[in-house]
């Protein structure tokens, strides 16, 4: 009975995997330079070259309000509509890193993922990340009589990621989500029985390649990235994502040195140089057609802002305006913080 009901199900997702990454358009795969890599590209965990050995970072993001459910509310049994997330990453040494990330909602949906990454010994600009991903969804369908039925899914996945810092200004990454689908289960508190979910290697893989440009010189502080979600079309894709982040450089200031009795020019921290401005397009579908219903899910315009209180602590915000036919007009607002220690 359960498999028949699944035909009528819908998946409305409003993922919240990090205020910085989503603010940039949800395509952080080729950037992967902070703890957001714990989800977007685990291979980045081995290439935190600006971090000290043993240094860690935690990033927390909280869905605050939208125009569907109100301020700080959680609608019961909302299903796969994730609200809050955490990312923790640690640099073990110059060649290795590890992380733990998770996300949850007001319903029974959650995800949890420990990961590990290492540099390739023959090319230090390349690295591989491997993560286990536990994924539980709580969904609702209607039977032929119009009765609402709850469907619970437990999935176990292995993700495999790749990152190549080609040159200082360019990088390329691939997030191999569900690289190996392990057997799972499908249950319902409303229907007796349990249905096994088959696994398979590469059978349900979501390939997400991306490229990032991080120029130097006068444009230093700019990050432009673009990529694809579901390149192989196993989930209705491909979808197109792109975005940018801009952090203004420090301002030049004239200061007088009494010891040397002369004026000199220095770089001075300002409000703008501590600010990061973000914007992007998240999972734009190629077409919305009757034969491509999945393409009508998860398309949004995103924006974000971050302010670095000091070298360790940043507070931030991201918003999203959903433009797909299913969630048209829904606007999300989330807050977050990132702390390095």
DRENDO-1510 file (C-alpha; in Angstrom, 1 decimal, always signed):
<recs>
REC; n; res; u; v; w
REC; 1; UNK; +0.0; +0.0; +0.0 .
REC; 2; UNK; +2.8; +2.4; +0.9 .
REC; 3; UNK; +4.5; +2.4; -2.6 .
REC; 4; UNK; +1.2; +3.3; -4.3 .
REC; 5; UNK; +0.7; +6.3; -2.0 .
REC; 6; UNK; +4.1; +7.7; -2.9 .
REC; 7; UNK; +2.9; +8.5; -6.4 .
REC; 8; UNK; +0.7; +11.2; -4.9 .
REC; 9; UNK; +3.4; +12.7; -2.7 .
REC; 10; UNK; +5.1; +16.1; -3.1 .
REC; 11; UNK; +8.4; +17.4; -1.7 .
REC; 12; UNK; +8.5; +21.0; -0.7 .
REC; 13; UNK; +12.0; +21.8; +0.5 .
REC; 14; UNK; +13.4; +25.1; +1.8 .
REC; 15; UNK; +16.9; +24.0; +2.7 .
REC; 16; UNK; +19.0; +26.2; +5.0 .
REC; 17; UNK; +22.5; +24.8; +4.7 .
REC; 18; UNK; +24.4; +27.8; +6.0 .
REC; 19; UNK; +23.6; +31.6; +5.8 .
REC; 20; UNK; +26.7; +32.4; +3.7 .
REC; 21; UNK; +26.4; +29.6; +1.2 .
REC; 22; UNK; +22.6; +30.1; +0.6 .
REC; 23; UNK; +23.0; +33.9; +0.4 .
REC; 24; UNK; +25.4; +33.3; -2.5 .
REC; 25; UNK; +22.9; +31.2; -4.4 .
REC; 26; UNK; +23.4; +27.9; -2.8 .
REC; 27; UNK; +26.4; +27.0; -5.0 .
REC; 28; UNK; +29.3; +26.9; -2.6 .
REC; 29; UNK; +30.8; +23.7; -4.1 .
REC; 30; UNK; +33.9; +25.4; -5.7 .
REC; 31; UNK; +34.5; +27.9; -2.8 .
REC; 32; UNK; +34.5; +25.5; +0.2 .
REC; 33; UNK; +36.8; +27.7; +2.3 .
REC; 34; UNK; +35.0; +27.5; +5.7 .
REC; 35; UNK; +32.9; +25.1; +7.7 .
REC; 36; UNK; +30.1; +25.3; +5.1 .
REC; 37; UNK; +32.3; +22.8; +3.3 .
REC; 38; UNK; +30.9; +20.2; +5.7 .
REC; 39; UNK; +27.9; +19.9; +3.5 .
REC; 40; UNK; +28.6; +21.7; +0.1 .
REC; 41; UNK; +32.0; +20.1; -0.6 .
REC; 42; UNK; +33.7; +18.0; +2.0 .
REC; 43; UNK; +36.9; +18.0; +0.0 .
REC; 44; UNK; +37.5; +21.6; +1.0 .
REC; 45; UNK; +38.1; +20.4; +4.6 .
REC; 46; UNK; +41.6; +19.4; +3.6 .
REC; 47; UNK; +42.5; +22.7; +2.0 .
REC; 48; UNK; +42.0; +25.3; +4.8 .
REC; 49; UNK; +45.4; +26.8; +4.0 .
REC; 50; UNK; +44.7; +30.0; +6.0 .
REC; 51; UNK; +43.8; +28.0; +9.1 .
REC; 52; UNK; +46.2; +26.9; +11.8 .
REC; 53; UNK; +46.5; +23.1; +12.5 .
REC; 54; UNK; +43.9; +22.1; +15.0 .
REC; 55; UNK; +41.8; +25.2; +14.4 .
REC; 56; UNK; +38.0; +24.8; +14.2 .
REC; 57; UNK; +34.9; +26.7; +13.1 .
REC; 58; UNK; +31.2; +26.3; +13.9 .
REC; 59; UNK; +28.4; +27.9; +11.8 .
REC; 60; UNK; +24.8; +28.0; +13.0 .
REC; 61; UNK; +21.9; +29.2; +10.9 .
REC; 62; UNK; +18.3; +29.6; +12.2 .
REC; 63; UNK; +15.2; +30.1; +10.1 .
REC; 64; UNK; +13.5; +33.1; +11.8 .
REC; 65; UNK; +10.5; +34.1; +9.9 .
REC; 66; UNK; +8.6; +33.7; +6.6 .
REC; 67; UNK; +5.2; +34.8; +5.2 .
REC; 68; UNK; +3.7; +31.4; +5.6 .
REC; 69; UNK; +4.2; +30.4; +9.2 .
REC; 70; UNK; +5.1; +33.5; +11.1 .
REC; 71; UNK; +7.8; +34.6; +13.6 .
REC; 72; UNK; +9.8; +31.8; +15.3 .
REC; 73; UNK; +7.0; +29.2; +14.6 .
REC; 74; UNK; +7.3; +25.6; +13.6 .
REC; 75; UNK; +4.3; +24.0; +11.9 .
REC; 76; UNK; +3.9; +20.5; +13.1 .
REC; 77; UNK; +4.7; +17.7; +10.7 .
REC; 78; UNK; +5.8; +20.1; +8.0 .
REC; 79; UNK; +7.8; +17.4; +6.4 .
REC; 80; UNK; +11.0; +18.0; +4.4 .
REC; 81; UNK; +11.2; +21.7; +4.9 .
REC; 82; UNK; +14.4; +22.3; +6.8 .
REC; 83; UNK; +14.8; +25.3; +9.1 .
REC; 84; UNK; +18.0; +25.2; +11.1 .
REC; 85; UNK; +21.5; +23.9; +10.5 .
REC; 86; UNK; +24.9; +23.6; +12.0 .
REC; 87; UNK; +28.3; +23.0; +10.5 .
REC; 88; UNK; +31.5; +22.1; +12.4 .
REC; 89; UNK; +34.9; +21.7; +10.7 .
REC; 90; UNK; +38.4; +21.2; +12.0 .
REC; 91; UNK; +41.7; +21.3; +10.3 .
REC; 92; UNK; +43.7; +18.3; +11.5 .
REC; 93; UNK; +46.9; +19.3; +9.7 .
REC; 94; UNK; +48.0; +20.6; +6.2 .
REC; 95; UNK; +46.6; +17.4; +4.5 .
REC; 96; UNK; +43.6; +16.3; +6.5 .
REC; 97; UNK; +40.3; +17.7; +8.0 .
REC; 98; UNK; +37.0; +16.5; +9.3 .
REC; 99; UNK; +33.6; +17.8; +10.0 .
REC; 100; UNK; +30.1; +17.2; +11.4 .
REC; 101; UNK; +27.0; +18.9; +10.0 .
REC; 102; UNK; +23.3; +18.6; +10.5 .
REC; 103; UNK; +19.9; +20.1; +9.8 .
REC; 104; UNK; +16.4; +19.8; +11.2 .
REC; 105; UNK; +12.9; +21.1; +10.9 .
REC; 106; UNK; +9.7; +21.6; +13.0 .
REC; 107; UNK; +8.5; +18.3; +11.7 .
REC; 108; UNK; +10.3; +15.0; +12.0 .
REC; 109; UNK; +12.8; +15.6; +9.2 .
REC; 110; UNK; +16.5; +15.8; +10.0 .
REC; 111; UNK; +19.9; +15.1; +8.4 .
REC; 112; UNK; +23.3; +14.3; +10.1 .
REC; 113; UNK; +26.6; +13.9; +8.4 .
REC; 114; UNK; +30.1; +13.2; +9.7 .
REC; 115; UNK; +32.9; +13.7; +7.0 .
REC; 116; UNK; +36.6; +13.3; +6.4 .
REC; 117; UNK; +38.9; +14.8; +3.7 .
REC; 118; UNK; +42.4; +14.4; +2.5 .
REC; 119; UNK; +44.7; +15.9; -0.1 .
REC; 120; UNK; +45.8; +13.8; -3.1 .
REC; 121; UNK; +49.5; +12.9; -2.5 .
REC; 122; UNK; +50.5; +13.6; -6.1 .
REC; 123; UNK; +48.8; +17.0; -6.3 .
REC; 124; UNK; +48.3; +19.1; -3.2 .
REC; 125; UNK; +45.9; +21.4; -5.1 .
REC; 126; UNK; +43.4; +18.5; -5.2 .
REC; 127; UNK; +41.5; +16.8; -2.4 .
REC; 128; UNK; +38.8; +14.2; -1.8 .
REC; 129; UNK; +36.1; +14.3; +0.8 .
REC; 130; UNK; +34.0; +11.4; +2.0 .
REC; 131; UNK; +30.9; +11.7; +4.2 .
REC; 132; UNK; +28.2; +9.5; +5.7 .
REC; 133; UNK; +24.7; +11.1; +5.4 .
REC; 134; UNK; +21.8; +10.0; +7.5 .
REC; 135; UNK; +18.6; +11.5; +6.1 .
REC; 136; UNK; +15.1; +11.2; +7.6 .
REC; 137; UNK; +12.0; +12.8; +6.0 .
REC; 138; UNK; +8.5; +13.0; +7.2 .
REC; 139; UNK; +6.0; +13.5; +4.4 .
REC; 140; UNK; +2.3; +13.4; +3.8 .
REC; 141; UNK; +0.2; +12.0; +1.0 .
REC; 142; UNK; -3.5; +11.4; +0.3 .
REC; 143; UNK; -5.0; +8.1; -0.5 .
REC; 144; UNK; -7.8; +7.6; -3.1 .
REC; 145; UNK; -10.4; +8.5; -0.5 .
REC; 146; UNK; -8.7; +11.9; +0.3 .
REC; 147; UNK; -7.4; +10.7; +3.7 .
REC; 148; UNK; -4.0; +12.2; +4.7 .
REC; 149; UNK; -1.4; +9.5; +5.3 .
REC; 150; UNK; +2.0; +10.1; +6.9 .
REC; 151; UNK; +5.0; +8.5; +5.2 .
REC; 152; UNK; +8.4; +8.3; +7.0 .
REC; 153; UNK; +11.6; +7.6; +5.2 .
REC; 154; UNK; +15.1; +6.7; +6.6 .
REC; 155; UNK; +17.9; +6.9; +4.1 .
REC; 156; UNK; +21.6; +6.1; +4.5 .
REC; 157; UNK; +24.0; +7.6; +1.9 .
REC; 158; UNK; +27.7; +8.0; +1.2 .
REC; 159; UNK; +28.8; +11.3; -0.4 .
REC; 160; UNK; +32.0; +11.7; -2.3 .
REC; 161; UNK; +33.4; +15.2; -3.2 .
REC; 162; UNK; +36.3; +16.6; -5.2 .
REC; 163; UNK; +38.0; +20.0; -5.1 .
REC; 164; UNK; +40.8; +21.4; -7.3 .
REC; 165; UNK; +42.4; +24.8; -6.5 .
REC; 166; UNK; +43.6; +25.2; -10.1 .
REC; 167; UNK; +45.3; +28.6; -9.5 .
REC; 168; UNK; +44.8; +31.1; -6.7 .
REC; 169; UNK; +42.0; +32.8; -8.7 .
REC; 170; UNK; +40.1; +29.8; -10.0 .
REC; 171; UNK; +38.8; +26.6; -8.4 .
REC; 172; UNK; +36.6; +23.7; -9.5 .
REC; 173; UNK; +34.6; +21.3; -7.4 .
REC; 174; UNK; +32.2; +18.4; -7.6 .
REC; 175; UNK; +29.7; +17.4; -4.9 .
REC; 176; UNK; +28.7; +13.8; -5.4 .
REC; 177; UNK; +25.6; +13.6; -3.3 .
REC; 178; UNK; +24.2; +10.1; -2.8 .
REC; 179; UNK; +27.3; +8.6; -4.5 .
REC; 180; UNK; +26.4; +5.3; -2.8 .
REC; 181; UNK; +22.8; +4.8; -1.6 .
REC; 182; UNK; +22.7; +2.3; +1.2 .
REC; 183; UNK; +19.5; +0.3; +2.0 .
REC; 184; UNK; +16.9; +2.3; +3.9 .
REC; 185; UNK; +13.3; +1.9; +5.1 .
REC; 186; UNK; +9.9; +3.4; +4.4 .
REC; 187; UNK; +7.3; +3.3; +7.2 .
REC; 188; UNK; +4.0; +4.9; +8.3 .
REC; 189; UNK; +2.4; +5.3; +11.7 .
REC; 190; UNK; -1.0; +5.2; +9.8 .
REC; 191; UNK; -0.3; +2.0; +7.9 .
REC; 192; UNK; +1.1; -1.3; +9.2 .
REC; 193; UNK; +4.2; -2.7; +7.7 .
REC; 194; UNK; +7.6; -1.6; +6.5 .
REC; 195; UNK; +9.0; -1.3; +3.0 .
REC; 196; UNK; +12.7; -1.6; +2.3 .
REC; 197; UNK; +14.4; +1.1; +0.2 .
REC; 198; UNK; +16.9; -0.5; -2.1 .
REC; 199; UNK; +20.4; +0.9; -2.3 .
REC; 200; UNK; +23.0; +1.1; -5.1 .
REC; 201; UNK; +26.3; +2.5; -6.2 .
REC; 202; UNK; +25.9; +5.5; -8.5 .
REC; 203; UNK; +22.2; +4.6; -9.2 .
REC; 204; UNK; +20.8; +7.8; -7.5 .
REC; 205; UNK; +23.8; +10.1; -7.5 .
REC; 206; UNK; +23.2; +13.8; -7.6 .
REC; 207; UNK; +26.3; +15.3; -9.4 .
REC; 208; UNK; +26.8; +19.0; -8.6 .
REC; 209; UNK; +29.8; +20.6; -10.4 .
REC; 210; UNK; +30.7; +24.2; -9.9 .
REC; 211; UNK; +33.5; +26.7; -10.7 .
REC; 212; UNK; +34.5; +29.8; -8.7 .
REC; 213; UNK; +36.5; +32.9; -9.6 .
REC; 214; UNK; +38.3; +34.8; -6.8 .
REC; 215; UNK; +40.2; +37.7; -8.4 .
REC; 216; UNK; +43.1; +39.6; -6.9 .
REC; 217; UNK; +44.1; +43.2; -7.4 .
REC; 218; UNK; +41.4; +45.9; -7.3 .
REC; 219; UNK; +38.7; +43.2; -7.4 .
REC; 220; UNK; +40.1; +41.3; -4.4 .
REC; 221; UNK; +37.3; +40.4; -2.0 .
REC; 222; UNK; +34.9; +39.3; -4.9 .
REC; 223; UNK; +33.9; +35.7; -5.3 .
REC; 224; UNK; +31.8; +34.7; -8.3 .
REC; 225; UNK; +30.5; +31.1; -8.5 .
REC; 226; UNK; +28.2; +29.1; -10.7 .
REC; 227; UNK; +27.3; +25.5; -11.1 .
REC; 228; UNK; +24.7; +22.8; -11.7 .
REC; 229; UNK; +22.5; +20.8; -9.4 .
REC; 230; UNK; +21.6; +17.3; -10.6 .
REC; 231; UNK; +23.8; +17.3; -13.7 .
REC; 232; UNK; +22.7; +13.8; -14.7 .
REC; 233; UNK; +19.0; +14.6; -14.3 .
REC; 234; UNK; +18.1; +11.8; -11.8 .
REC; 235; UNK; +15.9; +14.2; -9.8 .
REC; 236; UNK; +14.4; +16.3; -12.6 .
REC; 237; UNK; +17.4; +18.5; -13.3 .
REC; 238; UNK; +19.7; +19.9; -14.2 .
REC; 239; UNK; +19.1; +23.1; -12.2 .
REC; 240; UNK; +21.3; +26.2; -12.6 .
REC; 241; UNK; +22.7; +28.2; -9.7 .
REC; 242; UNK; +25.0; +31.2; -9.5 .
REC; 243; UNK; +25.9; +34.0; -7.2 .
REC; 244; UNK; +28.5; +36.2; -5.7 .
REC; 245; UNK; +30.0; +37.6; -2.5 .
REC; 246; UNK; +31.8; +40.9; -2.2 .
REC; 247; UNK; +33.8; +42.0; +0.8 .
REC; 248; UNK; +35.3; +45.6; +0.2 .
REC; 249; UNK; +39.0; +46.0; +0.9 .
REC; 250; UNK; +40.4; +47.9; +3.8 .
REC; 251; UNK; +40.5; +51.7; +3.3 .
REC; 252; UNK; +43.7; +53.7; +2.9 .
REC; 253; UNK; +44.2; +56.1; +5.7 .
REC; 254; UNK; +46.9; +58.7; +6.5 .
REC; 255; UNK; +48.3; +58.5; +10.0 .
REC; 256; UNK; +51.0; +60.6; +11.6 .
REC; 257; UNK; +53.9; +58.8; +13.4 .
REC; 258; UNK; +55.3; +60.8; +16.2 .
REC; 259; UNK; +58.3; +58.5; +16.6 .
REC; 260; UNK; +59.3; +59.0; +13.0 .
REC; 261; UNK; +57.8; +62.5; +12.7 .
REC; 262; UNK; +56.2; +61.9; +9.4 .
REC; 263; UNK; +52.9; +60.8; +7.8 .
REC; 264; UNK; +52.4; +57.4; +6.4 .
REC; 265; UNK; +49.7; +55.5; +4.5 .
REC; 266; UNK; +48.2; +52.4; +6.2 .
REC; 267; UNK; +45.3; +50.0; +5.5 .
REC; 268; UNK; +42.5; +50.7; +8.0 .
REC; 269; UNK; +39.6; +48.4; +9.0 .
REC; 270; UNK; +36.2; +50.0; +8.3 .
REC; 271; UNK; +32.5; +49.0; +8.6 .
REC; 272; UNK; +32.5; +48.2; +4.9 .
REC; 273; UNK; +35.7; +46.1; +5.0 .
REC; 274; UNK; +34.1; +44.0; +7.8 .
REC; 275; UNK; +30.9; +43.5; +5.7 .
REC; 276; UNK; +30.2; +40.9; +3.1 .
REC; 277; UNK; +27.4; +41.4; +0.6 .
REC; 278; UNK; +25.9; +38.3; -1.2 .
REC; 279; UNK; +23.3; +37.6; -3.8 .
REC; 280; UNK; +22.4; +34.7; -6.1 .
REC; 281; UNK; +19.9; +32.5; -7.9 .
REC; 282; UNK; +19.2; +29.1; -6.4 .
REC; 283; UNK; +18.3; +26.0; -8.5 .
REC; 284; UNK; +16.7; +27.7; -11.5 .
REC; 285; UNK; +15.0; +25.0; -13.6 .
REC; 286; UNK; +15.4; +24.8; -17.3 .
REC; 287; UNK; +11.6; +24.5; -17.9 .
REC; 288; UNK; +8.4; +24.1; -16.0 .
REC; 289; UNK; +6.4; +21.5; -18.0 .
REC; 290; UNK; +3.8; +18.9; -17.3 .
REC; 291; UNK; +6.4; +16.2; -17.9 .
REC; 292; UNK; +9.0; +17.8; -15.7 .
REC; 293; UNK; +7.1; +18.4; -12.4 .
REC; 294; UNK; +10.3; +18.2; -10.4 .
REC; 295; UNK; +11.6; +21.2; -12.2 .
REC; 296; UNK; +8.9; +23.3; -10.4 .
REC; 297; UNK; +10.6; +22.8; -7.0 .
REC; 298; UNK; +13.2; +24.8; -5.2 .
REC; 299; UNK; +13.9; +27.9; -7.4 .
REC; 300; UNK; +14.6; +31.1; -5.6 .
REC; 301; UNK; +16.3; +34.4; -5.6 .
REC; 302; UNK; +18.6; +34.8; -2.6 .
REC; 303; UNK; +20.5; +37.6; -0.9 .
REC; 304; UNK; +22.6; +37.9; +2.2 .
REC; 305; UNK; +24.9; +40.0; +4.5 .
REC; 306; UNK; +27.6; +39.2; +6.9 .
REC; 307; UNK; +29.4; +41.4; +9.4 .
REC; 308; UNK; +32.8; +40.3; +11.0 .
REC; 309; UNK; +32.8; +41.5; +14.5 .
REC; 310; UNK; +36.4; +40.4; +14.7 .
REC; 311; UNK; +38.7; +37.8; +13.1 .
REC; 312; UNK; +36.9; +35.0; +14.9 .
REC; 313; UNK; +33.2; +36.0; +14.9 .
REC; 314; UNK; +30.8; +36.8; +12.1 .
REC; 315; UNK; +27.0; +37.4; +12.3 .
REC; 316; UNK; +24.9; +37.1; +9.2 .
REC; 317; UNK; +21.6; +37.0; +7.4 .
REC; 318; UNK; +20.1; +35.5; +4.3 .
REC; 319; UNK; +16.8; +35.8; +2.6 .
REC; 320; UNK; +15.1; +33.9; -0.2 .
REC; 321; UNK; +12.2; +34.7; -2.5 .
REC; 322; UNK; +10.7; +31.6; -4.0 .
REC; 323; UNK; +9.8; +31.9; -7.7 .
REC; 324; UNK; +8.8; +28.4; -8.6 .
REC; 325; UNK; +5.0; +27.6; -9.2 .
REC; 326; UNK; +4.8; +25.5; -6.0 .
REC; 327; UNK; +6.1; +28.1; -3.5 .
REC; 328; UNK; +5.7; +31.3; -5.6 .
REC; 329; UNK; +5.8; +34.4; -3.3 .
REC; 330; UNK; +7.1; +32.7; -0.2 .
REC; 331; UNK; +9.9; +34.7; +1.4 .
REC; 332; UNK; +12.3; +33.2; +4.0 .
REC; 333; UNK; +14.5; +35.1; +6.4 .
REC; 334; UNK; +17.3; +33.4; +8.4 .
REC; 335; UNK; +20.0; +34.5; +10.8 .
REC; 336; UNK; +23.3; +32.9; +11.7 .
REC; 337; UNK; +26.7; +33.2; +13.2 .
REC; 338; UNK; +30.1; +31.7; +12.4 .
REC; 339; UNK; +32.8; +31.4; +15.2 .
REC; 340; UNK; +36.4; +30.2; +14.7 .
REC; 341; UNK; +38.4; +28.9; +17.6 .
</recs>
